[in-house]
Every structure is written in structure tokens, then in C-alpha cells.
Amino acid sequence: MRTERPQVKQDRAVRTRRAILEAAAEVFEEHGYDAAKLSDIVNIAKVTKGALYFHFDSKEGLAQAVIDAQNASQPPMRPQSYKAQEFVDIGMVFSHRLRHETLMRASARLSLEHAARQTLDRAAPYQAWIDQHVSVLEEAKARGELLPNVDTLVPSRLIVGAYAGLNTMSQMLRLDLDAQVSELYTHVMPNVVVPAVAIRLDTRPGRGARVLFGPDGVHACRTGCAAGVDPGEGPGEGSGEDPGEDPDEGPGEDRGGRASG
């Protein structure tokens, strides 16, 4: 009798766990924690309950894994000329991912949901995000990009807290979160960084796509986001972006969405 190779078995287990996690995200996003049913997750993932419990010991454990995915599955960020731009990019990339990734939306909902079990660690994503922002701003400070006497913890907490509020408000009022986050950075960053850096920051809507997909930011998208095109169109068609546009161009341009206003 042939036995399954360990690597093949491990790869299959990874795929099964991912399928369960994505199915759980779909159910948690739609119904919230309390109303979510494990039977629905099993049906969507096309696995047995035994497989679910092999990877996650409970509904609570599954919800915690979805929450933790917010920080565990971050894509690699492109290095920028200014650390202050990387600070902005953290939030702009997350805004883009919230529009396109169910797992990120479910994680955000569970983090904000007061009805979720109190034993869930909903503080971890906030603290991890604050720590990430502080780390980048400390590097910016060492490079002389910040205004004198800026405490890196203060703008980091402000951005993370405001982001959570904007996410909730945007859902309630049916606003474009990407545009709201763009405005947040546009108004906050001139009070954090020196003017020579502020005028070079790209805070325009669609910045997340430009970071993930290059300066043109063109990608297949059916949700109508900035820099997205219908999958049937080619790059540069219907994107609303100038293909020759460089988001890191120098000052002197009226870009509207830059931090300089």
C-alpha cells in the first residue's frame, strides 16, 4: 500500500485550513460572531466537521484566527524614499485590501463587534498596528522627517483609532473608505512631518493599489476602486489614471490629494 508523502499531506492540510478560514470569514462578515453557524462554514469550505475541529478547536478559536489574520497576512510593502510615505502606505494598503478581501473585512468586523465573546482578544490587532506605525515613524524621526517634538506614539494611536471610526462610519453612511482615509492622511500628515516631506507624500485615493501593483496601480477589479479596471479591459483602459503618472514626483504640482493640500 502506498502511503501519502509527508509534504503532500502537509500541503493538503494547509489548503484545508485556508479554505476553512476563508469560509469562516465569509460567514462572520455576513452574520457576525453570535449568528455565525459552524454548519454554514463547513458547507462553504466543503469539509467535514471533523476537519474543522482538527484545525480549530472551537468557534471561538476560529473567530480568533480570523481576527489575527489582519496582521498575520500582510503583503510585503514596497520601500519608499520617505519613511513617512511608508507610514501612510500602511493604512492605504489596508483600505484597498478591505475592499477586495473578505478575510480582512471579517477580521475588522470581529475586532469592532461588541457582541463578540469577551474572551476573544480583539485588542491584539490594534496594538500590533499601533506598534507597526510607531516603528516606521521612529525610523522617519531618525531621518529627520518629523517635526520637532513629535511623539511617535501620538499620531500612531490617532491614525489607528480614527481608521477604526472611519471604517464604521463609511459602512453606516455608504461612503468610500479609501477616500475617507485619504482625507485623514491629507489633514494629519502636515502636522507630523516637515514641510519638505509633506509636499512629497502621496495620500490620494488609490494609493494602496499603486503600492501593491506599481505606479500605475492598474489591476482587475469589479468593485469600482481607484486604479481598478474591469477584468475585461487592459491596463490603461478605463482606469481613470494617467499611465505615465509617477506618484512620487516632486513638489510644484497641484495634485489635490497630496498632504500639502
N, C-alpha and C positions, 0 to 999 in steps of 0.2 A: 504494500500500500504506500502510495506516495504521500508524503507529508508536506504541508504548505511551508514554504521558506519563511524564516522569521521576518525578513524585510518586507515580503509581500503581505504577511499578516499585520505587521505594524502599519504599513501604508493604508491598508483597508480600515484599520481601527481609526486612523487619523481622519480618513474620509467620512467614516460613520459619525465620529464625534462632531465634525464640522457640519454635517447635514443636520444633526440634532440641534446644534447651536443656532443654525440659520432658521430652522423651523420654529424653534422657541422664540427667536427674535420676531418672527412674523406674527406669532400668536400674542406675545407680550405687547408688541406695538399696537395691535388692534384692540386687545381686550384689557390690557393692564394686568397687574400681578394677580389680584384676587379672582378675577373672572377667567383667567387662563386655565385651560384644561390640558393635562398631560396626554389625554387620548387624542386631542387635536394635534399636538406636537408630534406624537408617534405617527399619526396618519399622514401628515405633511412630509415628515422625514422618511416615510416608508421603511420604518424599522420596527422591531418588536419592543414591548415594554422592558423585556429583559436586557436588550441592548442599551436602552436609555439608562436603566439603573446601573448598568455596568460602567458607564461613563460619568453619570451624575447620580449622587445618592438620594436626591430629593428634588422637588420642585424649587425649593429654596436654593439648593446648590446650583441648579440650572440657571435660575434668575441671577445669582451672584456671578456666574460665568459670563452671562450676557453683559452685566454691568462692567465687569473687569475688562471686557473686550474693548471698551472705549479707549483704554490706554495700552492694552496688550497688542493691538493690531494696527499700530500707527505706521504709515508708509514712510520710507526714508525721505527726509527733507533735503531739498537742494540747497547747498551752501550759497549764501548771498554776500554781496560786497559789504553790507552792513548787518551787524547782529540785530539791530533794531528792526530791520526788514524781516529777519527770521522770527522775531517776536510776533510781528503782525501775521506772518505766514502760518503760525501755529493755528490761530483761530480761523483764518480764511480757508485753510485746507479742511479743517473740521466742518466748517459751514458747507463746503462743497460735498463732503462725504455724507453729511446728514441728509442732503437731498437725494443722494444716489444709493446709499447703503442702509438696508433695513436694520442690520445689526447695530449700527450707530444710533439710529433713531430709537430702537428699543432700549438700548443702554441709557440714552438720555432720558427717556420716559421713566424708566425704573428709578433712575437717580433722583428724579424730581417728584416722583409719585409718593404722596404722603400715606396712601392706603397700603403701600407695600409693607411686608413684615419688618418690624423694627429690628429684627436680628440681621437683616441684610446690611452689609457695610456699604452704605450709599455715600459715605464721606470720602472713600478712597479715591474715586476719580477726580473729585475736586482738589484734594490735597496733591495728588500726583500732577495734575495740570498746573496748579499754583507753583509747585516745585520746578516744573519744566520751564515755566515763564521766568521765574526768579533766576534760574541758571543761565538762561540766554541773556537776560538783562545784566547780570553780573559781568558777563563777557563784554557786552556793549559798554558798560561802565568802564571797564579796564581799557577799552579802546578810545575812551573819550567821547563817546557818542551821546551820553546822557547829560542833562542839565545838572548844574551843581546841586548838591544836597538831595538828589532824588533817592529815596529809599526804595530799592528794587522790589520789596515785598508789597508796597502800597499799590502801584499800578498793576502788579500781577494779580492781587486779590480783586482789585476793581474790575479788571477785564474779565476774569473768570466769573465773578458774581453778576456783572452786567450781562455777560453772554448767556448765562442761565435764564435771566429775566427776559432777555430779548427772544430767546428760543420759545419760551412760554407765550409771550405777548404776540409773537409772529403767528403762532398757531391759532390763538384766540381771534386775532384780527385779520387773519389770512394775508399776512404781509410776507414779502420776500426776505427771509432771514439773511441771505447773503448781502442784500442792500442795507439792511439794518446794521449788520456787523461792520460793513464798510464805513458807515457813518460813525459808528463807535470809534473806530481807529482814527478816522479823519479828525475827530474832535479831541481825542485823548492824546495822541502822539506828540503834537506840538508842545504839550505841557510836560513831556517826558524827555524828549531828545533835543539836541542843539539844532538851531535853525538850518545849518548846513546839511544836516542829515534829514530833517523833517521834509524839506522840499524834494528829496530824492526817494521818499518812500512811496511805494505803490499800494494804495489802500482801496483801489477801485473794485467794484463788483466783478467777480470772475477771477480774482487773483488766485484763489485756490486751484482753479483749473490750469492757470498759467504756471503755477508751481509744479503741479503734478504732470502736466503734458507739454511743458516747454513754453516759450514766449508767446506762441500763437494761441495756446490753450485750447485748440480745437479737438473735440472728441465726440463720439457718438452719444447722443442724449435725446431722450424722449420727454424730458421733464421741463424743457424750456429754460435751462440755466444759462447764465452768461458764458459765452465762449463755446456753448454746446451747439451741435448741428444735428439734424435728423440723420439717423443712421444711413439713409438712402443718399445723402449728399456727401460730396467730397470735401476735404479740407479747404477752407477759404470760401465755401459756398454757403450762404445763409447764416453765417456765424455772427454777423454784425461786428466783427473785429477786422482791423486792418492787418493783413498778414505780415506787413513789414514793420509793425509797431513793436518797439522794444520797451517793456515795462520798467526798465531800469535806466532810461535815458536821463540825461542831466537836467538841471533846472532851466527855467526860462520858458517853459511851456505851460499853457493853461489846460491842465488835464482834468480839472474838476474834481476828480476823486482822489487826488494826492493829499497828503497830510497838510500841505501848505495851504490848501484851500484855493 
